[in-house]
Amino acid sequence: MERNLRKERIGVVVSDKMDKTIVVAVERKVKHPKYGKFVKKTSKFFAHDEKQDSHPGDTVRIMETRPLSKNKCWRVVEILERAK
């Protein structure tokens, strides 16, 4: 049986204060319905980080997964760029 495609997002780690959990901010540009200007919208995702090797400022790729806790249903796939 084939699994459905899982959503993937690329974002910046905002917090790593929790145990094996990071908060990832994903930014997108949305066109304003009336004025037509593109506005930046940010969504925050709680992601599971098993090895605890990502830190604030890192750019990471996260993938949707089964619910791991009340508000954690994403996991870290890879760290694309380390913070300076």
Buried (B, 14 or more C-beta within 10 A) or exposed (E): EEEEEEEEBBBBBBBBEEEBBBBBEBEEEEEEEEEEEEEEEEEEBBBBBEEEEBBEEBBBBBBBBEEBEEEBBBBBBEBEEEEE
